[in-house]
Structure formats: structure tokens, C-alpha cells
């Protein structure tokens, strides 16, 4: 029986999908233009929604990918939510509660910058975070605790799919060397100093731990209705092109169309048109 592929065997960098900055911009413009058109149909159809989940180590490029890939989307049909340290209220609920409240409604695209997957990533890698959750005593020490969380997530995503929400999950796979270069670059730019903290060093010190929990997460929660896409993230432009292609293909595959109008509505359109043209005044 084949063993699951490890993250160490997954590339963080691949050959460029563009041969110049101009070619990259042209391809991105094509993707954003098509995404704009598809989103309009999705919004009008009102039967499906799209949830995009972005996970990855700090500096992996989640913010930039969201900003560039979704640059052509109408803000009225799109929402972005970033999930950081949970509040006291959030800790008083089940682990899916705070993200469930932010799911996109039908016709909309929702984007999660980090998500409920934090509950099997940072929560698993840093025991103190789990200890702060208000679980019944002894729950987290049960042998099947993490397996149950993986299963709950998969069942939740299957439920979303049955109700019209398509889930696309992107893990931005960054190398440790590239992260170091990006952190140093931030340190050299005063307008990015606000992004730097000692937590960056803490997460680098736990790099291997985080790689392990990401690997376990991807192996246990990638399924037919919501697979994980492991995106080589050392080249930001490449990553954005790959993500754009996946999002556009997902929308293309949906059975969506502008609503057809019945005879009554067509007559109403003609009446309004005639009135505006001055043919039905008085």
C-alpha cells in the first residue's frame, strides 16, 4: 500500500509559468477578467456559493494572493475574513462556530485567510492554545481527539457541498529559506515593520512541528468534495497564477446561468422600456 506523500517531497518552487513580467500581468488580467464575469453569473444565479480557504506559514503570501487573484471581483458579492486569536466568546463555543458565522451566502464568494483548520494546525502544534479552550475535562486527552476533529471537518465540508457551497482549499507551501528572505525583506522596509514580531522567530523555531501538523492535516482532510491544493509558494507570481486557474475552473464547472424571465416579466420589461422612451406617458 502506497504511503501518503510527505510535504518534504512536495516542491515549494517550480519552473515559472510566465517568461516576463508583462506576460505575467497579461495572464493575470485574463484570469481576473474571467473571474469578474463568472462572479456576476454566480451572483445572479443565487444557487451556489464559493468558499476559498488559504492556509500557510507566515509570509507564505496569503494576503498577496487574495489581493491579486480577487482584484477583479465585485466587493458586493465577496467577503474576506481573517481568523486570528479567538475571543472569549469564540472560546465558549464549538470549534467551528466562529467560522460558520462567516460562511458566504448563495451567490457570493467567501474568503477565509486562515480558517477552522487552525484548530488542527496551530492548536495541535502549540498545546497551550488547546489548553485555553473550554472543553470538558479530559476530552483533549482522548486517543481519538484529533481524528475526531479531522472527521468533523470533512463531514462539515460535505454538508456545505450538499447545500451548494463549493470549498477550495489552498495550502501555500513555502520553504524555510524563502521565509527567512521574506522576513529580512520586511525588516528592511519601514512600512512593513508593523508586520514583524518575536512570534515570527517562535514559529520558525517550531518549523518542523508545523510542517508535521500541516502534513497530517492535508493527509486527513483532503477529500473528493473539498481537496487540498498544495501550491508551490516560493514564487509569488507562480502561486497567484495557479490559484487563479483553479478558482476560474471551479466556477466554470458550476451549472450556473443568468435567470430566465417568464412572459410576465418580459411584458414588464417592455412596459418599463416604453415608459422610459416616452411612448407610454400619461
N, C-alpha and C positions, 0 to 999 in steps of 0.2 A: 504494500500500500504506500503510495507516494506521501512523503512528508510535506506539510504546509510550507510554502515558500517563506523565507525569512526576510525581514526588512534589509538585512545586510546584503542580500542578493538582489535587491531592487535598486535600480540606478537612481541617483539624485541628479544626474545630468545626462543629457542625450544630445545628439547632433542637432544643431539649430534647424528649426522649421522655416527659417527665413534667411535670406542671404544679404540683407541690408536693412537699415532702419526704415527706409522708405517701403520696402517690401513688407516689413512687419506692420507698419502703420496701415498700409493698404488692406492687408488681410484682416486686421482688427476692425477696420471700418466696415468691411464686408460683413463680418460677424455681428457687429453691433447694429448695423442697419437691418439685417435679417431678424435679429432678436427683437428689435423695435417693432417690426411688422408682425412677428409671431405673437408678441405680447398683446398687441391690440386685438388679435383674434381670440386669444385666451381670455382676455377681459370681457369681450363681447359674448363669448360662448357661455361663460358662467357655469361650467360643469366640472372643471378641473382646476387644480392649483399646483404650484411647483414650489418645493422646499429645497433650497440649496444649503448644504452644511459644509462649513470649512473648518478643518482641524489641522494642527501642525505645531511644531515647536515655535517659540518666539523668534521673530524675524523671518519666518518661512514665507511671508508675502501674502498673508490672508487679506489684509486691508487693501493692498495694492491690487490684488486680483479682483476683489469685489468692486473696487472703484473703476477699474478699466473695463472689465467684462460687462458690467451693468451700466456703462456710461450712456447707452442709447435708450435705456428703459424709462418709461413714463413714471415719475415718482408716485403718481396717484395709484398706480397698480402694483407697487413694490414696497416692501418694508425690510429694514435691516435691524437685527437685534444682536447685541454683543453681550455674552454671558460671562461675567467675571465672578468675584467672590459673592456667594449667596447672602442675602439679607436674613435677619432673624425670622421674618415672616416666611421666607422661602424654606428655611431650615425646618420650619414647623409643618411642612407638607411632604408628600411623597416626592421622590427624586425627579419625576417627570413633570411635576406641577408647573414650575416656573416657565418651562419652555412650551408646554402645551398651551398656555395662555397666549402665546405669541405666534401660533401657527397661522399661516396665510389663509384667508377665506377664499372661496371659489372665485376663479378669475384672476387671482393675484399670484405674484411671486414673492415668497418669503426667503430671507437670507439669514442664516444663523452663523455669526462669527464666534466660534466655539458653540457648544450645544449641550444637550443631555449626555453626550459622550464624555464630557468632563467627569461624569460620575463613574466611569470605568477607566479613566486615564489619570488625571491628577489626584483624584480621590483614592485611587488604588496605589499610586506611587508615593503618596505622602500620607501616612497613617494618621497624622494629626488632623487632617482635613476630615477624614471619615469619623474620627472620634467626636468632632464637633456636631455631627448630625444627630438629630434627636430620635434615634432608632430604639426600639425596645431592647432592653438589656440582653446581651448575648446573641443578638441577631447577626451582627457582622462577623462573629467568630465561627458561625456555622460553616461546615465544609463546602456547601454549595452556594455560598453567598454570591460570589462573582458570577458563577454560571447562571444563577437566577437573574441577575441584572442583565446579562447578555440576552437571555431568553426574553425577558420583559421588553427590552428594546426592540428585538426582532418582531415580537408579536405586535408591539405598538406600531411599527412601520408597516406591517402587513395590514393592520387596521386602517391606517391612513390611506394606503393604496386602495383598499376596497371602497373608501369614501371619496376617492377622486384626487387625493394628494399624491403626486409623484415626488419621491425623495431622491435627490442626487447628493452623494457624499464624497467630498474631496479631501484626501489627506495629502498635504503639501510636504513632500519628502525632501528634507534639507540635510546636507552634510554638516558635520560639526565644524569643519574648516570654513565652510561658506558662512555659517552663522557667526563665527569669530570675525570674519572680514566685515560682515554687515554691522556687527556691534561696534567695531572700530570705526567704521564709516560714520555711524551715528555720533560717536564720541567726537569726531572731527567736524561736525556740523552743529553750530549753536542752536539752530532752530529745531533740532531733533534731540537735544539734551533731555527734554522732558520725558522722553520715552525710555530713558536708561535708569535702572535701579540696581541695587545689590541682588535683587531677585534673579536678575539675568545670570549672575555668577552661580547662584544657588541651583538654578535649573541646569546649567552646564555641568556642575559637579555631579548632578544626577542623570547625566545624559544617557548612560547605559540603562538605568532603571526606566526612564521614559521610553526609550526605544523598545524595551521589553513589553511594557504595558500597551504601547501602540500596536506592536506586532500581535499580541494576544487579542486586542480589541478587533483589529481588522480580520483576523482569522475566525473570530467567533460571531461577528455581526455583519459580515458581508453575505448577502443572500440574494436570490433571484429578483425579488421585487425592489431591493434597495442595495445594490452592490457598492462597494468602496472603489473609488478611483484613486490609485496611488500615483500622484503627479510628481514627476521629477522637478524639483523646485529651485535648484541652484541657478538656473537661468530663468529670471522672472518673465521675460517675454515669451519664452517657450511655454512656460506654465500657463500663462494667460491665453495663449492660442489653443492649447489643448483643452482647457476648461471651457472656453467659448464654443469650441466644436461640440463638446459633449452636451452643453446646455441647448444649443441650437438643434442638435439631433433629437434630443429628448422632446422638445416642443414639436418638431416636425412629425414625430411618431404619434402624437396625440390625435384622436379623431375630432378635431375642433374645426369650426367654421363660423362665419358670421350668421346670426339667426335669420331664418327665412321669415318674411312677413306674410300674413294671411290677406285675403281680399279686403277685409275691413280696414286693416292698417294701410294697405295700398291706397284705398279710397281716401283715407285721412291724409295721407301724404299729398295726394293730388289736390285735395281741398285747401290745405295749407299753402301749397305752392301757388295755386291760383289766386289765393287771397294776397299773398306777398307780391305777386305780379300785377295786382290791381284789377284782376278780372272778376273778382267776387266781392267787390266793395259794397257797403251799404246793406 
